[in-house]
Amino acid sequence: MKINRIRLLKSFDSLIGPLLIRTIPLLTRKKTPVHPGRDNSRILLIRPGGIGDAVLLIPAIKKIRKHLPDSHIDILAERRNWEIFRMCRDISGIYLYDKPGQLLKTIRNDYQIVIDTEQWHRLSAVIAYLTKAPIRIGFSTNERKELFSHPVAYSHDDYEVYSFFNLLYQLFDLPGFGADSEASGYGPEVPFLEVDWTGIEPWLTDLVSENIKKHEKGFVVISPGATVRERRWGGENYGEVARRLLSNNFGVIVIGTMADRADAEIIREKAGDAIDLTGRTGLREVAYILKKARLFIGPDSGVLHIAMGLGTPTVSLFGSGIARKWAPRGKNHIVINKNLPCSPCTRFGYTPECRRGIKCLTGITHEEVVTSAFKLIECNTKARL
């Protein structure tokens, strides 16, 4: 149901978006420009879309707060990703893109700066324009560039954290600010998600504590789910990895949505002591589990980025997705990618149906994943000593 709604929005965007971009400027008036770096500015960031994009936007939000400490920073998000922004104390307010009343209120707010962080679709650019903010920054990937006062180039070769940093050039005019360099001030090994654990359900805290006590080496989180078929490695494969982990005295917790239940059941069949929490946790509970884990294993997904943002080591499986743009970086993260000629095939969130048996994932062996997992755990164990 949710996926159908997303597809409907994307279809509406491609059909109606260009028409809106041509007509909206004729029906609205502009405001008097202000200096984009004014510290008391009221700023809106628009972030529709998935969980991963939301997580990777957080370092840019922290950068804004660092340079404009007295600014008011609002987020316009969606119901599927808004909880991520509760993990960032630098945000002043959160509005929902897919709730008409909140969307209308956002458009009527008096913003001096609006930053549209959407990479391709046009409707968010229309909303940015309708706010009448004098400073409107966004990616110039199609007709949407006509609605921004400061359009910014977008590249599939840039790590997405740095793509979002590039949107901030116009705010601070700092040399090398958005580049993939030390000048950006971003470190892939430094956690940037902040979660208040107050109110976490006792059953979950008890379960995690008992799992840690039962398995002296701690536990590993496996998340088999992905929004598209071409990113699913399958319950049989994850089940074999879970079996190997359990045989080496690690606990295993499987997380995901109700859509991942079938894979979770297969994992349980192959590794009986694995704990299945699919469909039982929200994003805050997922973050709690990941923070306590020794390691995360899973595909290119929003959960992967949450783990990275919390500082949890990860082993990720990439194929259709662009690893150089989306894969975690740093010594605590191992990316397994067969780098086939036909991959990556995803562009701007669209993955074509694979007719080659998803060889980019099926070519990944259990041994590769298990070896990578043990390598990371050993390295982090030595680092603690």
PyMOL commands that set and color helices and strands:
alter all, ss='L'
color gray80, all
select helices_A, chain A and resi 2-27+51-67+82-85+100-108+123-130+143-147+160-166+169-172+182-184+202-214+229-231+235-247+258-270+283-292+302-310+323-326+359-362+366-384
alter helices_A, ss='H'
color red, helices_A
select strands_A, chain A and resi 42-46+72-77+93-96+113-116+135-139+150-152+219-222+251-254+275-276+295-299+314-318+333-337
alter strands_A, ss='S'
color yellow, strands_A
deselect
rebuild
show_as cartoon
